[in-house]
Amino acid sequence: MRRVLHHAFPATGTIRQLRPSDHARFQDHLLRLDAESRRDRFNGLTDDVFVRSYADRCFHDGTTVVGFVDEALHVRGAAEIHERPEEHDPTAEIAFSVEKHLQHRGLGGFLFERLIGHAYALGYEKLLVTTHPQNQAMKALARRFNARLSFDCGETVGVIDLRPDRESFAPFWAHHGVYTHVAHE
């Protein structure tokens, strides 16, 4: 899906799931983040060694990474789904990063939307997002996608419930007047 972002800095590219061959592009994206964006993404200070190690882990531990890839094949924004197997319900933690020159232009919303679709497809029932209290952009984005935000141990924690209500989960044929008939012996 090609997206054109309009505003002061138009950008054209594709939002797609990153492949193993995109590892270096993803790592380069994280390394290009300015100090404030890196702090927002990692919820604290990080150095290049940590970022390289983090990118390696993402591509080796089953993390789903969706990225905005520009026409020059650079990853300029990314959204990640990290499974939380210790949780009772199928749960994942999500994270976002957008390079400074593309922030506040709608790219985070597009990435979030795509990430929610991937989370549904993977069967997650709950998504968690954690950020520092000053990250107003992330908190606003999380609220836009119905996150319940709270403050815990110096961090803002958001929970997005993906469990469908029973009525919206009715089988396709129930909405179209098609009824199944099971023959009894």
PAVEX-926814 format. One record per residue (C-alpha): residue in one letter; x, y, z; residue number from 1. Coordinates in nm, 4 decimals. Layout:
BEGIN
<atom A, <X, Y, Z>, NUM>
...
This chain:
BEGIN
<atom M, <0.0000, 0.0000, 0.0000>, 1>
<atom R, <0.1575, 0.3291, -0.1103>, 2>
<atom R, <0.1041, 0.6239, 0.1173>, 3>
<atom V, <0.1762, 0.9842, 0.0321>, 4>
<atom L, <0.2248, 1.1989, 0.3391>, 5>
<atom H, <0.1291, 1.5605, 0.2801>, 6>
<atom H, <0.2522, 1.8583, 0.4784>, 7>
<atom A, <0.5750, 2.0549, 0.4784>, 8>
<atom F, <0.7832, 1.7477, 0.3888>, 9>
<atom P, <0.5989, 1.5222, 0.1461>, 10>
<atom A, <0.7200, 1.1640, 0.1419>, 11>
<atom T, <0.6192, 0.8716, -0.0722>, 12>
<atom G, <0.6730, 0.5145, 0.0268>, 13>
<atom T, <0.5190, 0.1895, 0.1347>, 14>
<atom I, <0.4048, 0.0648, 0.4719>, 15>
<atom R, <0.4785, -0.3062, 0.4898>, 16>
<atom Q, <0.6007, -0.5819, 0.7157>, 17>
<atom L, <0.9782, -0.5819, 0.7187>, 18>
<atom R, <1.1516, -0.8956, 0.5968>, 19>
<atom P, <1.4681, -1.0490, 0.7421>, 20>
<atom S, <1.6562, -0.8840, 0.4543>, 21>
<atom D, <1.5397, -0.5447, 0.5930>, 22>
<atom H, <1.7338, -0.5932, 0.9186>, 23>
<atom A, <2.0101, -0.3456, 0.8246>, 24>
<atom R, <1.7526, -0.0888, 0.7042>, 25>
<atom F, <1.5645, -0.1151, 1.0342>, 26>
<atom Q, <1.8865, -0.0850, 1.2339>, 27>
<atom D, <1.9941, 0.2188, 1.0293>, 28>
<atom H, <1.6538, 0.3780, 1.0931>, 29>
<atom L, <1.6925, 0.3369, 1.4690>, 30>
<atom L, <2.0479, 0.4733, 1.4548>, 31>
<atom R, <1.9273, 0.7808, 1.2596>, 32>
<atom L, <1.6789, 0.8782, 1.5318>, 33>
<atom D, <1.7759, 1.2082, 1.6929>, 34>
<atom A, <1.8352, 1.2108, 2.0713>, 35>
<atom E, <1.4762, 1.3095, 2.1618>, 36>
<atom S, <1.3171, 1.0572, 1.9229>, 37>
<atom R, <1.5475, 0.7836, 2.0493>, 38>
<atom R, <1.4566, 0.8708, 2.4083>, 39>
<atom D, <1.0867, 0.8597, 2.3164>, 40>
<atom R, <1.1258, 0.5236, 2.1413>, 41>
<atom F, <1.3321, 0.3492, 2.4089>, 42>
<atom N, <1.1874, 0.5347, 2.7082>, 43>
<atom G, <1.5325, 0.6519, 2.8123>, 44>
<atom L, <1.8863, 0.7150, 2.6973>, 45>
<atom T, <2.0535, 0.4582, 2.4708>, 46>
<atom D, <2.3813, 0.4344, 2.2850>, 47>
<atom D, <2.4520, 0.2930, 1.9382>, 48>
<atom V, <2.5729, -0.0416, 2.0794>, 49>
<atom F, <2.2386, -0.0927, 2.2531>, 50>
<atom V, <2.0443, 0.0062, 1.9390>, 51>
<atom R, <2.2390, -0.2400, 1.7197>, 52>
<atom S, <2.1837, -0.5201, 1.9712>, 53>
<atom Y, <1.8147, -0.4310, 1.9954>, 54>
<atom A, <1.7678, -0.4460, 1.6171>, 55>
<atom D, <1.9394, -0.7862, 1.6128>, 56>
<atom R, <1.7054, -0.9172, 1.8837>, 57>
<atom C, <1.3975, -0.7931, 1.6975>, 58>
<atom F, <1.4892, -0.9921, 1.3897>, 59>
<atom H, <1.5778, -1.3056, 1.5856>, 60>
<atom D, <1.3074, -1.3329, 1.8518>, 61>
<atom G, <0.9931, -1.3322, 1.6384>, 62>
<atom T, <0.9114, -0.9631, 1.6706>, 63>
<atom T, <0.6784, -0.8350, 1.3991>, 64>
<atom V, <0.8172, -0.5120, 1.2536>, 65>
<atom V, <0.6114, -0.2983, 1.0172>, 66>
<atom G, <0.7950, -0.0133, 0.8502>, 67>
<atom F, <0.7491, 0.2882, 0.6299>, 68>
<atom V, <0.9975, 0.2315, 0.3470>, 69>
<atom D, <1.0622, 0.5345, 0.1260>, 70>
<atom E, <1.1391, 0.5345, -0.2455>, 71>
<atom A, <1.5134, 0.5122, -0.1724>, 72>
<atom L, <1.4411, 0.1933, 0.0308>, 73>
<atom H, <1.5224, 0.3569, 0.3649>, 74>
<atom V, <1.3060, 0.2656, 0.6629>, 75>
<atom R, <1.1854, 0.6035, 0.7988>, 76>
<atom G, <0.9329, 0.4830, 1.0555>, 77>
<atom A, <0.8632, 0.1528, 1.2300>, 78>
<atom A, <0.6074, -0.0149, 1.4517>, 79>
<atom E, <0.6850, -0.3306, 1.6460>, 80>
<atom I, <0.4860, -0.6100, 1.8112>, 81>
<atom H, <0.6716, -0.7906, 2.0899>, 82>
<atom E, <0.4902, -1.0928, 2.2304>, 83>
<atom R, <0.4485, -1.1052, 2.6095>, 84>
<atom P, <0.4148, -1.4813, 2.6672>, 85>
<atom E, <0.4148, -1.4412, 3.0463>, 86>
<atom E, <0.0723, -1.2729, 3.0316>, 87>
<atom H, <-0.2411, -1.4859, 3.0765>, 88>
<atom D, <-0.4287, -1.3505, 2.7718>, 89>
<atom P, <-0.2553, -1.3357, 2.4314>, 90>
<atom T, <-0.0725, -1.0049, 2.4830>, 91>
<atom A, <0.1929, -0.8040, 2.3031>, 92>
<atom E, <0.3836, -0.4857, 2.3741>, 93>
<atom I, <0.3984, -0.2362, 2.0897>, 94>
<atom A, <0.6525, 0.0336, 2.0082>, 95>
<atom F, <0.6884, 0.3072, 1.7463>, 96>
<atom S, <0.9627, 0.5210, 1.5977>, 97>
<atom V, <0.9465, 0.7910, 1.3303>, 98>
<atom E, <1.2381, 0.9987, 1.2109>, 99>
<atom K, <1.2214, 1.3646, 1.3108>, 100>
<atom H, <1.1518, 1.5089, 0.9631>, 101>
<atom L, <0.8391, 1.2902, 0.9285>, 102>
<atom Q, <0.6951, 1.3346, 1.2767>, 103>
<atom H, <0.3544, 1.5028, 1.3243>, 104>
<atom R, <0.2504, 1.4279, 0.9652>, 105>
<atom G, <0.0251, 1.1255, 1.0214>, 106>
<atom L, <0.2804, 0.8491, 0.9692>, 107>
<atom G, <0.2472, 0.7209, 1.3282>, 108>
<atom G, <-0.1287, 0.6812, 1.2787>, 109>
<atom F, <-0.0793, 0.4852, 0.9559>, 110>
<atom L, <0.1754, 0.2592, 1.1268>, 111>
<atom F, <-0.0516, 0.2127, 1.4288>, 112>
<atom E, <-0.3432, 0.1202, 1.2045>, 113>
<atom R, <-0.1358, -0.1399, 1.0204>, 114>
<atom L, <0.0031, -0.2745, 1.3480>, 115>
<atom I, <-0.3476, -0.3234, 1.4903>, 116>
<atom G, <-0.4346, -0.5290, 1.1798>, 117>
<atom H, <-0.1278, -0.7484, 1.2301>, 118>
<atom A, <-0.2099, -0.7909, 1.5996>, 119>
<atom Y, <-0.5645, -0.9052, 1.5146>, 120>
<atom A, <-0.4296, -1.1474, 1.2543>, 121>
<atom L, <-0.1864, -1.2905, 1.5101>, 122>
<atom G, <-0.4690, -1.3442, 1.7603>, 123>
<atom Y, <-0.3601, -1.0969, 2.0272>, 124>
<atom E, <-0.6336, -0.9866, 2.2660>, 125>
<atom K, <-0.4448, -0.7092, 2.4407>, 126>
<atom L, <-0.1731, -0.4620, 2.3410>, 127>
<atom L, <0.0469, -0.2727, 2.5853>, 128>
<atom V, <0.2276, 0.0521, 2.5171>, 129>
<atom T, <0.4701, 0.2135, 2.7632>, 130>
<atom T, <0.6222, 0.5594, 2.7378>, 131>
<atom H, <0.7575, 0.8338, 2.9575>, 132>
<atom P, <0.5066, 1.0930, 3.0824>, 133>
<atom Q, <0.6452, 1.3722, 2.8583>, 134>
<atom N, <0.5865, 1.1812, 2.5310>, 135>
<atom Q, <0.2671, 1.3670, 2.4438>, 136>
<atom A, <0.2617, 1.2486, 2.0810>, 137>
<atom M, <0.2655, 0.8798, 2.1795>, 138>
<atom K, <0.0027, 0.9302, 2.4474>, 139>
<atom A, <-0.2256, 1.1113, 2.1993>, 140>
<atom L, <-0.1730, 0.8399, 1.9386>, 141>
<atom A, <-0.2491, 0.5641, 2.1907>, 142>
<atom R, <-0.5683, 0.7432, 2.3003>, 143>
<atom R, <-0.6754, 0.7704, 1.9357>, 144>
<atom F, <-0.6694, 0.3910, 1.9230>, 145>
<atom N, <-0.8685, 0.3576, 2.2486>, 146>
<atom A, <-0.5824, 0.2881, 2.4867>, 147>
<atom R, <-0.6658, 0.3164, 2.8549>, 148>
<atom L, <-0.3734, 0.5146, 2.9968>, 149>
<atom S, <-0.2473, 0.5083, 3.3529>, 150>
<atom F, <0.0645, 0.6197, 3.5364>, 151>
<atom D, <0.2778, 0.3462, 3.6937>, 152>
<atom C, <0.6305, 0.3634, 3.8409>, 153>
<atom G, <0.7193, 0.6838, 3.6556>, 154>
<atom E, <0.5883, 0.5610, 3.3188>, 155>
<atom T, <0.2676, 0.6045, 3.1234>, 156>
<atom V, <0.1192, 0.2633, 3.0480>, 157>
<atom G, <-0.1534, 0.2105, 2.7890>, 158>
<atom V, <-0.3700, -0.0976, 2.7364>, 159>
<atom I, <-0.5640, -0.1583, 2.4155>, 160>
<atom D, <-0.8281, -0.4304, 2.4345>, 161>
<atom L, <-0.8576, -0.6108, 2.0996>, 162>
<atom R, <-1.1175, -0.8678, 2.2056>, 163>
<atom P, <-1.4193, -0.8268, 1.9820>, 164>
<atom D, <-1.7620, -0.8030, 2.1350>, 165>
<atom R, <-1.9809, -1.1055, 2.0658>, 166>
<atom E, <-2.2147, -0.9290, 1.8209>, 167>
<atom S, <-1.9399, -0.8017, 1.5924>, 168>
<atom F, <-1.7852, -1.1476, 1.5987>, 169>
<atom A, <-2.0936, -1.3236, 1.4583>, 170>
<atom P, <-2.0186, -1.5461, 1.1594>, 171>
<atom F, <-2.0330, -1.3861, 0.8152>, 172>
<atom W, <-2.3389, -1.5828, 0.7081>, 173>
<atom A, <-2.5417, -1.4660, 1.0095>, 174>
<atom H, <-2.5334, -1.1093, 0.8745>, 175>
<atom H, <-2.6424, -1.2144, 0.5245>, 176>
<atom G, <-2.9480, -1.4291, 0.5934>, 177>
<atom V, <-2.7627, -1.7513, 0.5235>, 178>
<atom Y, <-2.8313, -2.0287, 0.7671>, 179>
<atom T, <-2.6452, -2.3511, 0.8011>, 180>
<atom H, <-2.8312, -2.6738, 0.8437>, 181>
<atom V, <-2.6730, -2.9668, 1.0150>, 182>
<atom A, <-2.8271, -3.3027, 0.9312>, 183>
<atom H, <-2.8971, -3.5173, 1.2340>, 184>
<atom E, <-2.8641, -3.8918, 1.2139>, 185>
